[in-house]
Every structure is written in structure tokens, then in C-alpha cells.
């Protein structure tokens, strides 16, 4: 397929999109886009591809986090109203739609222990006390408590947690400890082992999980021992909570899914998940008192309560 079968606005759009990538990536991306365009055109029975088809093809090969770029191309006025204006105008900031999505729950394995004996540990990876992530976790823990289950929250920002140093000592057959890095993780490893259910909440600042969560999950690597033997037995459940500023609820589904996959590698099954968005603008998702704006949206916040109930219920 040649660029000549693109309309003029199709060529312009393709060139604009290609330019966002480093030069070393462009040829490979162009070939993939053009291949997908040929399939789209064949399905539509059209001889030329325009801006709409180009964006459709690109969206097939990039994650949803590219949406801001496409939204600017599709409707700059709407993008300005929902995103840019919120950084300068309090009325626009207060009008920003705050949304929480409780992911559809699928059939899951039964808990390892009866509900009344379940222990839940929540890990807040946000550095903000009373921020949106923290408030959603607190609400989930209220749901956990409502059915008589014990819950505890740990703020990762407040613990001493070093990086995995890649020594791989935890993979040696003769190593009996958990990790050679001596810090507060030694205590948290036992918390995880003793827990029947885990809540992990984190904000997204730069198109991926925040640094606190990335470091925390890297340190889980010692749960995988010699020849991929698992330290954690199957049966633990998880609730994953992700928050971000961009006002679209599915923009970072792929980041949420990556966290769920890491947990699954350690035999922790995510049975509940919450995405929350719209925390962007002049006060960066906080109200005038410095508290997460999610508190002003009780109907959205209640979804976290319900997810907490669902986490510990059969």
C-alpha cells in the first residue's frame, strides 16, 4: 500500500502522527499503520483513506494513553474545555466530570478462608494523604469492615522501601530469606503472606503506574523462587484502584491491566477493580482544603465501598 491512496487530509494526519515518535521508530510504525489501513479500506470498500481512517488504524496499535493527541486532532475546542481550561479557570475545574468505573466482575476462585476470618491489607501508593486514591481506598475499607472483615492500610510513601538491586539471591536454592535489601519490606512481605485479600491503589502521573507502586511490585520478585517456584500459594484476591487526571475513564486501562497481570503472576487474582478519572487542573484533583475532590461525589465514591464488599464476599 502506498501513501498515494491517502486523501490530502489523510497524508497530513499520518505525517503528524508519525512525527510524534523518535525517528528510529517511524518506518516500522508507518508500515504497520499502512497495513492496517489497507484492511480497513477493504472492509469499507473504499479506494482512499482520510483522517478518520488514519486515526482508526493508529488506535489499533497504540494504547489508550495516546487519546489526548487524538482528541486534539478531532475536536480541539472540546479538548481545551475539558483539559486546558481547567488549569486556569476554577469554574472549568469545578465542572470537570469526576467518574469512577467499577469493572465488571467475573467468576473468581473462592477465598482461602471463610469471610469472617479474612484479613485485608491495603497498600496506598499515592504520596497524598486524603487524596483521591487514598479516599477511594478508605471507602473500600469501609465496605470491607461493613461485613465484619478486618482491614489495614499502609501508605507506601511513609515506609523505608529501597529498589530491587537485581542480585537474584532470592532465586538461589540455598537462600532461605526473602530479600537481601534490608528495609521495611521485610515486615510487609509477612503482611502480604498473612493476607487473604489485598487492595492496591495508585495514581498515574506519567502514563504508567507511579514510582511508589513500581518499586513496590519490583520488590515482589522475591516471591518467585528457584525455577519459578511460587512463594505465595493460590487463593488471594485483590482490588486494584487506579486514578488519573485525564477526564476519560478508559484512558489507562492498559496500565490497570498490567498491574493485574503482575499480581496474577504471584497467584493473586484481581476480582474487583476501580478506575477513577477527572483529577486534573488548577488544584490538581484537590478541593480548596487540599482534600481529594472525589469526596464531593458520593455516588461515585460509593462504588469503592461496594467494591470493598465484593472483595471479601463469596
C-alpha positions as CSV (number, residue, x, y, z in Angstrom):
1,X,0.0,0.0,0.0
2,X,1.4,3.4,-1.0
3,X,0.8,6.8,0.7
4,X,-0.7,7.9,-2.7
5,X,-4.0,6.2,-1.8
6,X,-4.5,8.6,1.1
7,X,-6.5,11.7,0.7
8,X,-4.7,15.0,1.4
9,X,-6.0,15.2,5.0
10,X,-5.1,11.5,5.4
11,X,-1.5,12.2,4.4
12,X,-1.4,15.3,6.7
13,X,-2.8,13.3,9.6
14,X,-0.4,10.4,9.0
15,X,2.6,12.6,8.9
16,X,1.6,14.5,12.0
17,X,1.1,11.2,13.9
18,X,4.4,9.7,12.7
19,X,6.3,12.8,13.8
20,X,5.4,12.1,17.5
21,X,7.7,9.1,17.6
22,X,11.5,9.0,17.6
23,X,12.9,8.7,14.0
24,X,14.2,5.3,14.8
25,X,10.6,4.0,15.2
26,X,8.9,5.8,12.4
27,X,9.4,3.4,9.5
28,X,8.2,0.4,11.4
29,X,5.1,2.3,12.7
30,X,4.4,3.7,9.2
31,X,4.4,0.2,7.7
32,X,2.1,-1.2,10.4
33,X,-0.3,1.7,10.0
34,X,-0.5,1.4,6.2
35,X,-1.1,-2.3,6.5
36,X,-4.0,-1.8,8.9
37,X,-5.3,1.0,6.6
38,X,-5.4,-1.5,3.7
39,X,-7.5,-3.8,5.8
40,X,-9.8,-1.0,7.0
41,X,-10.3,0.2,3.4
42,X,-11.0,-3.3,2.2
43,X,-13.7,-3.8,4.9
44,X,-15.3,-0.5,4.0
45,X,-14.9,-0.9,0.2
46,X,-13.2,2.4,-0.2
47,X,-10.4,3.4,-2.5
48,X,-8.9,6.2,-0.4
49,X,-8.2,6.7,3.3
50,X,-8.7,10.0,5.1
51,X,-8.1,11.4,8.5
52,X,-10.8,9.3,10.2
53,X,-9.4,6.0,8.8
54,X,-5.8,7.0,9.7
55,X,-6.7,7.7,13.3
56,X,-8.7,4.4,13.4
57,X,-5.7,2.5,12.2
58,X,-3.3,4.1,14.6
59,X,-5.6,3.4,17.6
60,X,-5.3,-0.3,16.8
61,X,-1.6,-0.2,17.5
62,X,-1.2,2.2,20.4
63,X,-2.6,2.2,24.0
64,X,-5.5,4.4,25.0
65,X,-3.0,6.8,26.7
66,X,-2.5,8.3,23.2
67,X,-6.0,9.6,23.3
68,X,-5.1,13.2,24.3
69,X,-3.2,13.5,21.0
70,X,-6.2,12.2,19.0
71,X,-8.7,14.3,20.9
72,X,-6.7,17.4,20.0
73,X,-6.8,16.3,16.3
74,X,-10.6,15.5,16.4
75,X,-12.0,18.4,18.5
76,X,-9.6,21.0,19.8
77,X,-12.3,23.1,21.4
78,X,-13.6,20.1,23.4
79,X,-10.1,19.2,24.4
80,X,-9.5,22.8,25.5
81,X,-12.7,22.9,27.5
82,X,-12.2,19.6,29.3
83,X,-8.4,19.8,29.8
84,X,-6.6,23.1,29.2
85,X,-9.2,25.5,30.7
86,X,-9.2,23.6,34.0
87,X,-5.7,24.8,34.7
88,X,-6.7,28.4,34.6
89,X,-10.4,28.7,35.4
90,X,-12.0,27.5,38.7
91,X,-15.4,27.2,37.1
92,X,-14.0,24.9,34.4
93,X,-12.1,23.0,37.1
94,X,-15.2,22.5,39.2
95,X,-17.2,21.5,36.1
96,X,-14.7,18.7,35.2
97,X,-16.6,15.4,35.2
98,X,-15.3,13.1,38.0
99,X,-16.0,9.5,37.2
100,X,-15.4,6.1,38.9
101,X,-15.9,2.9,37.0
102,X,-16.3,-0.4,38.8
103,X,-15.0,-3.0,36.4
104,X,-17.4,-5.8,35.6
105,X,-16.7,-8.7,37.9
106,X,-16.1,-12.2,36.5
107,X,-16.4,-15.5,38.3
108,X,-13.5,-16.0,40.7
109,X,-11.9,-18.6,42.9
110,X,-13.3,-18.9,46.4
111,X,-11.4,-17.2,49.2
112,X,-8.9,-19.4,51.1
113,X,-10.7,-18.8,54.4
114,X,-14.3,-18.1,55.5
115,X,-15.3,-14.4,55.1
116,X,-15.3,-13.7,58.8
117,X,-11.7,-14.8,59.1
118,X,-10.4,-12.9,56.1
119,X,-7.5,-10.4,56.6
120,X,-7.3,-7.5,54.2
121,X,-4.2,-5.3,53.7
122,X,-4.5,-2.2,51.6
123,X,-1.4,-0.5,50.1
124,X,-1.8,3.1,49.1
125,X,0.9,4.1,46.5
126,X,-0.2,7.7,46.4
127,X,2.0,10.2,48.3
128,X,-1.1,12.2,49.1
129,X,-2.9,11.6,52.4
130,X,-6.6,12.3,51.8
131,X,-6.0,12.5,48.1
132,X,-8.4,10.8,45.7
133,X,-6.6,7.4,45.7
134,X,-6.4,7.4,49.5
135,X,-10.1,8.3,49.9
136,X,-11.1,5.6,47.5
137,X,-9.1,3.1,49.5
138,X,-10.6,4.3,52.7
139,X,-14.1,3.9,51.3
140,X,-13.2,0.3,50.1
141,X,-12.0,-0.5,53.6
142,X,-15.4,0.7,55.0
143,X,-17.0,-1.8,52.7
144,X,-14.7,-4.5,53.9
145,X,-15.5,-3.6,57.6
146,X,-19.2,-3.5,56.9
147,X,-19.3,-7.3,56.6
148,X,-17.1,-7.9,59.6
149,X,-13.8,-8.3,57.9
150,X,-10.5,-6.9,59.4
151,X,-8.7,-4.4,57.2
152,X,-5.5,-2.4,57.5
153,X,-3.9,0.4,55.3
154,X,-0.3,1.0,54.7
155,X,1.0,4.2,53.0
156,X,4.0,3.2,50.9
157,X,5.2,6.8,50.9
158,X,5.8,6.5,54.6
159,X,7.9,3.3,54.7
160,X,11.5,2.8,54.0
161,X,11.5,0.9,50.7
162,X,14.6,0.5,48.6
163,X,14.9,-0.6,45.0
164,X,15.4,-4.2,43.9
165,X,19.1,-4.4,43.2
166,X,18.9,-7.4,40.8
167,X,21.2,-9.5,42.9
168,X,19.0,-12.6,42.2
169,X,19.9,-14.1,45.5
170,X,16.2,-14.9,46.1
171,X,16.4,-17.3,43.2
172,X,19.2,-19.4,44.7
173,X,18.3,-22.8,46.1
174,X,20.2,-22.2,49.4
175,X,18.7,-18.8,50.1
176,X,16.1,-19.0,53.0
177,X,15.4,-15.3,53.4
178,X,13.0,-13.1,51.4
179,X,15.3,-10.3,50.1
180,X,18.8,-9.1,50.7
181,X,17.7,-5.5,50.8
182,X,17.2,-4.7,54.5
183,X,14.3,-2.2,54.9
184,X,10.6,-2.1,55.8
185,X,9.7,-4.6,53.1
186,X,10.8,-7.4,55.4
187,X,7.7,-6.6,57.5
188,X,5.5,-6.1,54.5
189,X,6.3,-9.4,53.0
190,X,4.8,-11.1,56.0
191,X,1.8,-8.8,55.8
192,X,1.2,-10.0,52.2
193,X,1.7,-13.6,53.2
194,X,-0.8,-13.3,56.0
195,X,-3.4,-11.5,54.0
196,X,-6.3,-13.2,52.2
197,X,-7.1,-10.1,50.2
198,X,-5.1,-7.1,49.0
199,X,-6.1,-3.6,47.9
200,X,-3.6,-1.7,45.8
201,X,-4.4,1.9,44.9
202,X,-2.2,4.1,42.8
203,X,-2.2,7.4,40.8
204,X,-1.0,7.7,37.3
205,X,1.1,10.8,36.6
206,X,3.2,10.0,33.5
207,X,1.2,7.3,31.6
208,X,2.2,4.4,33.8
209,X,1.9,3.4,37.5
210,X,3.5,5.8,39.9
211,X,7.1,5.3,41.1
212,X,6.0,4.0,44.6
213,X,3.9,1.2,43.1
214,X,6.6,0.3,40.5
215,X,9.2,-0.1,43.2
216,X,6.8,-2.0,45.5
217,X,5.9,-4.5,42.8
218,X,9.5,-4.9,41.7
219,X,10.2,-6.0,45.3
220,X,7.6,-8.7,44.9
221,X,10.0,-10.5,42.6
222,X,11.4,-12.5,45.6
223,X,8.0,-14.3,45.9
224,X,9.2,-16.2,42.8
225,X,11.9,-18.6,43.8
226,X,14.2,-21.1,42.2
227,X,12.9,-22.3,38.8
228,X,9.8,-20.1,39.0
229,X,8.6,-21.8,42.2
230,X,5.9,-19.6,43.8
231,X,6.3,-18.5,47.4
232,X,2.6,-17.4,47.5
233,X,0.0,-20.1,47.3
234,X,-3.1,-19.5,45.2
235,X,-6.3,-18.1,46.7
236,X,-5.6,-14.5,47.5
237,X,-7.9,-11.9,46.0
238,X,-7.2,-8.3,45.0
239,X,-8.9,-5.0,44.4
240,X,-7.0,-2.7,42.1
241,X,-7.7,1.1,42.2
242,X,-6.2,3.4,39.6
243,X,-6.7,7.2,39.5
244,X,-5.7,9.8,36.9
245,X,-6.3,13.4,35.7
246,X,-7.4,12.9,32.1
247,X,-11.2,13.0,32.0
248,X,-11.8,9.7,30.2
249,X,-12.4,6.6,32.2
250,X,-10.7,4.1,30.0
251,X,-7.5,6.0,29.0
252,X,-5.3,3.9,31.3
253,X,-7.0,0.5,31.2
254,X,-3.7,-1.0,29.9
255,X,-1.9,0.3,33.0
256,X,-4.6,-1.2,35.2
257,X,-4.3,-4.5,33.4
258,X,-0.5,-4.6,33.7
259,X,-0.8,-4.3,37.5
260,X,-3.4,-7.1,37.5
261,X,-1.1,-9.3,35.4
262,X,1.8,-8.8,37.8
263,X,-0.5,-9.8,40.7
264,X,-1.6,-12.8,38.7
265,X,2.0,-13.9,38.2
266,X,2.1,-14.2,42.0
267,X,-1.2,-16.1,42.1
268,X,-3.2,-13.1,43.4
269,X,-6.5,-12.9,41.5
270,X,-8.0,-9.5,40.9
271,X,-11.7,-9.8,41.5
272,X,-12.5,-6.1,41.8
273,X,-11.1,-3.1,40.0
274,X,-11.9,0.7,40.0
275,X,-10.8,3.3,37.6
276,X,-11.3,6.9,38.6
277,X,-10.6,10.0,36.4
278,X,-11.0,13.7,36.1
279,X,-8.5,14.8,38.8
280,X,-6.7,17.4,36.7
281,X,-6.5,21.2,36.6
282,X,-5.6,24.2,38.7
283,X,-5.8,22.4,42.1
284,X,-4.6,19.0,40.7
285,X,-7.6,17.0,41.8
286,X,-7.9,18.5,45.2
287,X,-10.5,20.9,46.7
288,X,-9.8,24.2,48.3
289,X,-8.9,22.4,51.6
290,X,-6.4,20.1,49.9
291,X,-8.6,17.1,50.0
292,X,-9.5,14.8,47.1
293,X,-12.4,16.1,45.1
294,X,-13.9,12.6,44.9
295,X,-15.4,13.4,48.4
296,X,-17.8,15.8,46.6
297,X,-19.2,12.9,44.5
298,X,-20.7,10.4,47.0
299,X,-22.4,8.4,44.3
300,X,-19.0,7.8,42.6
301,X,-17.3,7.2,45.9
302,X,-19.8,4.6,46.9
303,X,-18.6,2.4,44.1
304,X,-15.4,1.9,46.1
305,X,-17.5,0.8,49.2
306,X,-19.3,-1.7,47.0
307,X,-16.0,-3.0,45.6
308,X,-14.7,-3.4,49.1
309,X,-17.8,-5.5,50.0
310,X,-17.3,-7.5,46.8
311,X,-13.6,-8.2,47.5
312,X,-14.4,-10.2,50.7
313,X,-17.8,-11.7,49.6
314,X,-18.3,-15.1,48.0
